[in-house]
C-alpha cells in the first residue's frame, strides 16, 4: 500500500509520519481524545506542527482505511499478547479484589 501524502508513509504494515518513527496511530489516538495539533506536537516534540497537521489531514481524508488498519493492529496485538487474566490468573484475582475493596467494581 502506498500513500499520496508527503506527511505519511505506509511501511511494515502501518502508517507513520513520513521520515519518522512516530506512528500515525499515536497521532490519531491523541486527536480522537481531543488534543489540539499544538498539544500533539508538544507531546511528540520530534515532529513539526506542519507534520502534525499533515498527518491529521491524511487521517481525515483516509479515515475508514486508517481506522481499519488500527483495528487490525489492535486485534493482532490481542492475539499475540494474552491478557493479564490469562497470563497470571492469581494476580488478576488480587487486582479485581482490590478494585472491589476500593469501590471500583469492575
For each residue, the residues with C-beta under 8 A, 3 or more apart:
1: 10
2: 10
3: 8 9 10 15 58 62
4:
5: 8 18 54 57 58
6: 18 54
7: 17 18 50 51 54 55 57 58
8: 3 5 15 16 17 18 24 54 55 58
9: 3 15 16 17 18 19
10: 1 2 3 14 15 16
11: 14 16
12:
13: 69 73
14: 10 11 23 24 25 69 73
15: 3 8 9 10 23 24 25 58 66 69
16: 8 9 10 11 20 21 22 23 24
17: 7 8 9 20 22 23 24 27 47 51 52 55
18: 5 6 7 8 9 51
19: 9
20: 16 17 46 47 51
21: 16
22: 16 17 26 27 44 46 47
23: 14 15 16 17 26 27
24: 8 14 15 16 17 27 28 55 58 59 66
25: 14 15 28 29 70 73
26: 22 23 29 30 44
27: 17 22 23 24 30 31 40 44 52 55 56 59
28: 24 25 31 32 59 66 70
29: 25 26 32 33
30: 26 27 33 35 39 40 43
31: 27 28 35 37 40 56 59
32: 28 29
33: 29 30
34:
35: 30 31 39 40 43
36: 39 40
37: 31 40 41 49 52 53 56
38: 41 42 49
39: 30 35 36 42 43
40: 27 30 31 35 36 37 43 44 47 52 56
41: 37 38 44 45 47 48 49 51 52
42: 38 39 45
43: 30 35 39 40
44: 22 26 27 40 41 47 52
45: 41 42
46: 20 22
47: 17 20 22 40 41 44 51 52 55
48: 41 51 52
49: 37 38 41 52 53
50: 7 53 54
51: 7 17 18 20 41 47 48 54 55
52: 17 27 37 40 41 44 47 48 49 55 56
53: 37 49 50 56 57
54: 5 6 7 8 50 51 57 58
55: 7 8 17 24 27 47 51 52 58 59
56: 27 31 37 40 52 53 59 60
57: 5 7 53 54 60 61
58: 3 5 7 8 15 24 54 55 61 62 66
59: 24 27 28 31 55 56 62 63 66
60: 56 57 63
61: 57 58
62: 3 58 59 65 66
63: 59 60 66 67
64: 67 68
65: 62 68 69
66: 15 24 28 58 59 62 63 69 70
67: 63 64 70 71
68: 64 65 71 72
69: 13 14 15 65 66 72 73
70: 25 28 66 67 73 74
71: 67 68 74 75
72: 68 69 75 76
73: 13 14 25 69 70 76 77
74: 70 71 77 78
75: 71 72 78 79
76: 72 73 79 80
77: 73 74 80 81
78: 74 75 81 83
79: 75 76
80: 76 77
81: 77 78
82: 86 87
83: 78 86 87
84: 87 88 91 92 95
85: 88 89 92
86: 82 83 89
87: 82 83 84
88: 84 85 91 92
89: 85 86 92 93
90: 93 94
91: 84 88 94 95
92: 84 85 88 89 95 96
93: 89 90 96 97
94: 90 91 97 98
95: 84 91 92 98 99
96: 92 93 99 100 106
97: 93 94 100 101
98: 94 95 101 102
99: 95 96 102 104 105 106
100: 96 97 103 104 105 106
101: 97 98
102: 98 99
103: 100
104: 99 100
105: 99 100
106: 96 99 100
